[in-house]
Amino acid sequence: MKPENKAHVLKKISAQMQAVLDFQAARPQPTPVGSDFPSQRLAYNEERRFWNEGGSRMFRSEDVNIETRWGEVRTRIYAPQASTPATLFYLHGGGFVLGNIDTHDRIMRLLADYSGCTVIGIDYTLSPEAKFPQAIEESVDVCTFYHHHAAKFALNMHAIGFAGDSAGAMLALATALWLRDKKQDCGEVKGLLLWYGLYGLRDSASRRLYGGQWDGLTEADLASYESAYLSHPQDRESPYYCLFNTTLSDAVPPCFIAAAEYDPLIDDSLALCHTLLEHGQPCRYEMYPGTLHAFLHYSRMLPVADDALRDGARYFRQQLNIF
């Protein structure tokens, strides 16, 4: 699409979302020393430091390194109380190439607090060092480990769920469907919490209309993330990358699908919701007006980010019959 035909997103976002952008613009931002991913990661990690301050305090927080088929993976357990009704595994966003459990620490603490469930963040290996489906297989191995060692870590692994934002939402859904399809028992998957994910659309109106330097989701950005993540062009049609190529008509755990109004990926969320509803699969769709992709990070300033986390936590508790 010609640039002049794109939506004027920054004229449409909410005043609160604009305040976040203004605050960011007024603060000195870390600048990557190079264009390579390691340099970008260092800058991203530093930039996210402010947004992870404050928030809920945990009864217990513990880092645990787990041996997977691909090597050691760091995880972090967030327990809001001594015993909890379920365990939620969280997959962070960052286009498969950025982020870790530190950049999403506040999000996971708030989710643990609001849901009353233990949250376990998975620090899967980033791309391009790790290629599809390594991150999914690492997540499966982490779940399997905790399933077998639930008592040691005081976890309720009878009821579990998966959650994630952006690329992490894709990984959360893909991991749950992988467990279903491979018939691997890690506990009953009670629900999935999916914030502004990408699920396999190759093109859409929202991908054409939205996306810019403000969200790192231009067409070139999206192509770069995909190239880093996938080993071969044919991987684009894998049912664990293009999730519309897997079975979405049966045995899909209840899904909370959250979208940002001016996100290039909003049509992915809508398509997932419509597909599930068409086949009678339980889901709830929520669009948060005036927001940009990745708004969940800004709960220190953005009330709607806190609302979105509370909504997801409430949905998961409903699947546990806790009201």
N, C-alpha and C positions, 0 to 999 in steps of 0.2 A: 504494500500500500504506500502511495506517495505520502511523505511526511505531513503535507498540508491537509491530507484527508483524515488524519488520525484525530481522535477526540481530544479536546483541550482539557485533559484530566486535571491539571493543577488549578483550573478555574472551577472545578466541580466538587472537589473534595471538601469535607467538613472543616469548620473553623478549628476544631480540636486537632484534626489530622494535619492541617496547615501549621498549627502551632508547634507540632512535633518537628516538621520540616524546618521551620524557622529556627527552632532551638538548635537543631543539628547544624544548620548553616552558620549559626553564630559561634559555635564551638570549634576550636581547632580539631580537625579530623586527622587521624593517622593516615599517612600516605604510604602506599606500598613502595618499597625500594625498587621493585621490578614488576614486570607484567606476569611473572610466573605464579603458579598457584601457591607455593609456599610463602611468597611475599604477600600475596593477597590475604592469606590466612592469618598471618601475623597482624596485619592492619585490621582485619575484621574482628579478630579476638580482642584487640585493644579497644576498638570502637564500641563493642558490645559491653565492655566492662561497666560503664556507667548504668546501663539499662538493667543490669542484673543485681544492683545494690538494693538492699531493703527487701520487704516482702515477708512472707510467712517463714516462721522458724520451725524446724522439724524436731520431733522427739528423737529421731536418729537419722543420721546421714553417714553413709559409709561407701567408700570406693572399693570395688572388688574387681580384680583382673581375672578374666575367665579364658581358659584355653579352648579355642574353637578349631575347626578343621583348617582354618586359614592362619592360625596363630593366635596370639593373645589379644583380647579385646577388653578395654576398660569399661566398667559399668559403675553406676552410682545408684544406691538405694536411698530413697526418700521415704521415711516412715513418719507419718504425722502423729501416730500414737503407737502404743505397745503392740496392739493387735488390730488388724484391719480386715474388712470383708472381702477384699480382692486385691489383685496386683495388676497394675497398668504398666505396660512397657512403652517407653517413649522413644521415638525416632526423630531426631532433630532435622530441621531443614538446612538449606544452604546450597541448593543446586547440585547435590552429591559431591561437591568439591570444597565446600567451606563448612565451618561450624564444628561444634563438639558439645559435650555435656556442660562445659563451662559457659558457652555462649547462650545456652538455653536454660541455665540453672534456675533463674527466677520463675520462668514459665512452669518448670516441673515442680518447684516448691509450691507454687500457687495451686497447681492442679492436684497435688497430693492433699493440700489443706482443704480445698473446696470439695473434693470427692470423698475425703476420708479414707482413701485407699493408698496403699503403698505404690509409689511410682519408681520404676527402674529405668534410668536413662542408659541407652546403649551407644557407646562411642565407636560406631562401626568405622571401618577403614574407608577413607575418602578416595575419590577418583581424582585423577586418572591412575593413581597407584593401584587401586582396586577396581576391577572391571565387573560389570554385571555378570552373574548374580551374586557376587561375593558378599555385598552388604546384607542381602536377604539371608543367605546361608549363615552368616555370622549371627544375625538376629535369631534365627531358628535355633542355633546351637546355644546361644545365651538362654533362651527360654527353656530349652531342654535341661540345661545345667541347673537352673533354679527349680525346675519341676522335680528334679531328683534330690535337691538339697534344700527343700523348702523349710524343713524343721530347723536346720542349722542357722538359717537367716531369718527365722520367725516370719515366714511368708505364708499367706493363704494363696496357694496355687490351684485350688479347686476351681476358683472363678478368676479369670484373667481378661485382659483387654489390651488393645494396642491403640496408640495415639501418635500423632505426628503433625508437623506443619510443613507445607510446601513439598519439597522432595521427600521429606520425612513422612508426609501423609501417604504418598505413593508407597513408600517402603512399609509403612504400617499395614496398609491394605494388602500389599503383595505378600507380606510375611504371614498374615492370617490365612490368606487363600492357599499359600504354599502348604501350611500345616494341614488345612482341610484336604487338599488334593493328595498329599503324600500320606494322609491318615496318621499323622504324628500327634500323639496325645501329650499336650503340655498343660492340660486343664481346659475347662469349658470356656470358650471365648464368648464372653457376655456382650461385648460391644466394641465398636471402633470409633474413635474420635479423630476426625479428619479436618484439619484447618487448611483451607486454600491450597489444596493439592493439585498436582498434575497426574492424569490417569491414562494418558495415551492418545489424546487427540493430536492429529498432525496439523490441523488448521482449524480456525474458528473465527467468528466475528470478533470476539473479545481479544483474541491474539492479534488481530489486524488493527483494532481500534485503540487498544491500550498498550502500555509498556513504554518505558523510557529510561533515561539515566537515573531518575529518582527511585526506581525500583529494581534496576538491574535485570529487566526482563524484556529487552528488545528482542527482535527475531534473531539477531546475531548472538545475543547472550544465551537464549534458549538452545540454539544450535550448538554453541560451545559446550554447554553443560551436558547435552546429550552425547556429543562426540567424546567427551571425557569419560562418561559413564559406560557407554556401550563398547563392546569389542568389535562387533561386526554390524554392517547395515541391516542384516536380517534380524538382529536382536530387537529392532523396532517393533516387530510383530509378535515377539514372545508374549505369552499370556501373563507374564509377570513383569512386563514393562508396559505394553499396551493392555491395560487391565480390562478393556472392553473385549479382548479376545479370549478371556477366561470365562468360566460359567458364572454369570451373575443372576441367573434365573432360579437358583436353588441354593440353600444352605449358606447364605451370606450372613454373617453376624450383623445385628442391628448397627446401623451407621448414623452417626451425627456428622453431617456434612456442612461445614461452615465456609462461607465465601466472603471476599472483600469486593465491594461494589465496583471499584475501578481497577480490577486485577485482570491482566491478560489471561489468567487461568480460570476465571469464573465460569466459563463455558464447560470446562472439564468437570467442575463440581455439579453444574446443572445436568450435564449429560449422564453423570453417574447417578444422580438422584432420579432422573426420569427413567433410566434403565431399571433401577431397582424397583421403583414403584410399578412400572409396567408388568413386572413379574411377581408382584406381591411380596417383595422383600422389605423388611422393616427399615425405615430410615426417616430422618428428620433433616430438613434443609433450612439453614439460616443464612441470610445475607445481611452483612453489617454495613449500613448506609454510610457513604462518605469516606470509606476507608481505602487504603492501598494495600497491596501485597505486603506481608510480613508485619502487619500492624500489631500482632500478638506480642511482639517484643516490647511495646511501649507502654505497658501498664502503669509505669511510674507517672505518666502524664496523661494517658489516654483512657478515659473511663470505659470506652467501648471494648478495649482489649481485655479489661477485667471482666466485663459482661460476657464476652465470648468464651473465656475460660470457665466462668461459672456455669454458663449454659451447657457446655460440654460435660462438665463434672456432674451437673444435675441429670443430664441424659443418662450418663453411665450409672448413676445411683438408681435411676428408675429401672434400668435393666437388672439391677440386683434386688429389685423390689424394696428399695429403701427410699422413703419419701420424706 
